[in-house]
């Protein structure tokens, strides 16, 4: 039924948002239609769509959404790379049974987080969904 999808993020400044998601986070700019839309590809099927803010969809509304970026390497290496590009993390890494997580914001205050997942947690049967 579905062929793909995206998470749409309302932004106050398209140029600043495209710079942040492409140059700071290193995501691929798939295409851009001026200040009306930009598609940023994360990998493995996730696209982040950047769209101008409006009265109905203001930029940076805290708590309305969070974007998680799963890492292929060390969370601490990723943090060092992003800190060198000006990203400020919100507190220390939260390390738990399911993995390590740390949050940060885009230029509009939209919340994102890095995730270094512990897949052995799931393979051991813990955290799996129960079948009805």
The 8 nearest C-alpha neighbors of each residue, nearest first, counted from 0:
[[1, 2, 3, 4, 5, 44, 45, 46],
 [2, 0, 3, 4, 5, 44, 45, 46],
 [1, 3, 0, 4, 44, 5, 45, 46],
 [4, 2, 1, 44, 5, 45, 46, 0],
 [5, 3, 46, 45, 2, 6, 1, 44],
 [4, 6, 46, 47, 45, 7, 48, 3],
 [5, 7, 47, 48, 8, 46, 4, 45],
 [8, 6, 48, 49, 47, 5, 9, 50],
 [7, 9, 49, 48, 50, 10, 6, 47],
 [10, 8, 52, 58, 50, 51, 49, 57],
 [9, 11, 58, 51, 52, 12, 50, 8],
 [10, 12, 52, 58, 51, 13, 107, 9],
 [13, 11, 15, 14, 10, 16, 51, 34],
 [12, 14, 16, 15, 34, 17, 10, 11],
 [15, 13, 17, 16, 12, 18, 34, 19],
 [16, 14, 18, 12, 13, 17, 19, 106],
 [15, 17, 13, 19, 18, 14, 20, 12],
 [16, 18, 14, 20, 19, 15, 21, 13],
 [17, 19, 15, 22, 21, 16, 20, 14],
 [20, 18, 23, 16, 17, 22, 21, 15],
 [19, 21, 24, 17, 18, 26, 23, 22],
 [22, 20, 26, 25, 18, 19, 24, 17],
 [21, 23, 25, 18, 19, 24, 20, 26],
 [22, 24, 19, 25, 84, 21, 20, 81],
 [25, 23, 20, 26, 21, 22, 19, 81],
 [24, 26, 21, 22, 23, 20, 27, 19],
 [27, 25, 21, 41, 24, 20, 40, 39],
 [26, 28, 40, 39, 29, 21, 25, 41],
 [27, 29, 39, 30, 38, 21, 40, 26],
 [30, 28, 38, 39, 27, 40, 31, 37],
 [31, 29, 38, 28, 37, 32, 39, 36],
 [30, 32, 37, 36, 33, 38, 29, 28],
 [31, 33, 36, 35, 34, 37, 30, 38],
 [34, 32, 35, 31, 36, 37, 13, 14],
 [33, 35, 13, 36, 32, 51, 50, 14],
 [34, 36, 33, 32, 50, 51, 37, 31],
 [37, 35, 50, 32, 49, 31, 34, 33],
 [36, 38, 31, 49, 48, 30, 32, 39],
 [39, 37, 48, 29, 30, 47, 28, 49],
 [38, 40, 28, 47, 27, 46, 29, 26],
 [41, 39, 46, 27, 42, 26, 45, 29],
 [40, 42, 45, 26, 46, 39, 27, 43],
 [43, 41, 44, 40, 45, 46, 26, 27],
 [44, 42, 45, 41, 40, 46, 69, 3],
 [43, 45, 42, 46, 3, 41, 40, 4],
 [46, 44, 41, 42, 43, 5, 40, 47],
 [45, 47, 40, 5, 39, 41, 48, 38],
 [46, 48, 6, 39, 5, 38, 7, 40],
 [47, 49, 7, 38, 37, 6, 8, 5],
 [48, 50, 37, 8, 36, 7, 9, 38],
 [49, 51, 36, 9, 10, 35, 8, 52],
 [52, 50, 10, 9, 11, 35, 53, 13],
 [51, 53, 9, 57, 10, 58, 11, 56],
 [54, 52, 56, 57, 55, 51, 58, 9],
 [53, 55, 56, 57, 52, 58, 51, 9],
 [54, 56, 53, 57, 52, 58, 9, 51],
 [57, 55, 53, 52, 54, 9, 58, 60],
 [58, 56, 52, 53, 54, 55, 9, 60],
 [57, 59, 9, 10, 52, 60, 11, 107],
 [58, 60, 109, 108, 107, 61, 57, 9],
 [61, 59, 58, 63, 62, 57, 109, 108],
 [62, 60, 63, 59, 109, 108, 110, 64],
 [61, 63, 64, 60, 65, 110, 109, 59],
 [62, 64, 61, 60, 65, 59, 109, 110],
 [65, 63, 62, 66, 110, 61, 109, 60],
 [64, 66, 110, 111, 67, 109, 63, 62],
 [67, 65, 111, 112, 68, 110, 64, 6],
 [66, 68, 112, 111, 113, 69, 65, 114],
 [69, 67, 113, 114, 112, 70, 66, 111],
 [68, 70, 114, 113, 115, 67, 71, 116],
 [71, 69, 115, 72, 114, 68, 113, 74],
 [70, 72, 69, 73, 115, 74, 116, 114],
 [73, 71, 70, 74, 115, 76, 77, 75],
 [72, 74, 76, 75, 77, 115, 70, 71],
 [73, 75, 77, 76, 115, 78, 72, 70],
 [74, 76, 78, 73, 77, 79, 92, 80],
 [77, 75, 79, 73, 78, 74, 80, 72],
 [76, 78, 74, 80, 75, 79, 81, 73],
 [77, 79, 75, 81, 76, 80, 82, 74],
 [80, 78, 82, 76, 77, 81, 83, 75],
 [81, 79, 77, 83, 78, 82, 76, 84],
 [80, 82, 84, 78, 83, 86, 79, 77],
 [83, 81, 86, 85, 79, 84, 80, 78],
 [84, 82, 81, 80, 85, 79, 86, 78],
 [85, 83, 81, 82, 23, 86, 80, 22],
 [84, 86, 82, 83, 87, 81, 23, 80],
 [87, 85, 82, 81, 84, 88, 103, 83],
 [88, 86, 103, 82, 85, 89, 104, 81],
 [87, 89, 103, 102, 90, 86, 101, 91],
 [90, 88, 102, 103, 87, 91, 101, 104],
 [91, 89, 88, 92, 101, 102, 93, 103],
 [90, 92, 93, 101, 89, 88, 102, 100],
 [93, 91, 101, 100, 94, 99, 90, 102],
 [92, 94, 100, 99, 101, 91, 95, 98],
 [95, 93, 99, 98, 92, 100, 96, 97],
 [96, 94, 98, 97, 99, 93, 100, 117],
 [95, 97, 98, 120, 94, 117, 99, 116],
 [98, 96, 117, 95, 120, 116, 99, 118],
 [99, 97, 116, 117, 95, 115, 96, 94],
 [98, 100, 94, 115, 93, 114, 95, 116],
 [101, 99, 114, 93, 113, 92, 94, 115],
 [100, 102, 92, 112, 113, 93, 91, 88],
 [103, 101, 112, 89, 111, 88, 113, 110],
 [102, 104, 88, 111, 89, 112, 110, 87],
 [105, 103, 110, 108, 109, 111, 106, 102],
 [104, 106, 108, 109, 107, 110, 103, 19],
 [105, 107, 108, 104, 16, 15, 19, 109],
 [108, 106, 59, 105, 109, 58, 10, 11],
 [107, 109, 59, 104, 105, 106, 110, 61],
 [110, 108, 59, 104, 105, 107, 61, 111],
 [109, 111, 104, 65, 103, 108, 66, 105],
 [112, 110, 66, 65, 103, 102, 67, 104],
 [111, 113, 102, 67, 101, 103, 68, 66],
 [112, 114, 68, 101, 100, 67, 69, 102],
 [113, 115, 69, 100, 116, 99, 70, 68],
 [114, 116, 99, 70, 98, 74, 69, 100],
 [117, 115, 98, 114, 118, 97, 99, 69],
 [116, 118, 98, 97, 119, 120, 115, 96],
 [119, 117, 120, 121, 116, 122, 97, 98],
 [118, 120, 122, 121, 117, 123, 97, 124],
 [121, 119, 118, 123, 122, 117, 97, 125],
 [120, 122, 125, 124, 123, 118, 119, 126],
 [121, 123, 119, 124, 120, 118, 125, 127],
 [124, 122, 121, 120, 125, 119, 126, 118],
 [125, 123, 122, 121, 127, 126, 120, 119],
 [126, 124, 121, 127, 123, 120, 122, 128],
 [125, 127, 121, 124, 128, 120, 97, 123],
 [128, 126, 125, 124, 121, 129, 122, 123],
 [129, 127, 130, 126, 125, 131, 124, 121],
 [128, 130, 131, 127, 126, 124, 125, 121],
 [129, 131, 128, 127, 126, 124, 125, 121],
 [130, 129, 128, 127, 126, 124, 125, 121]]
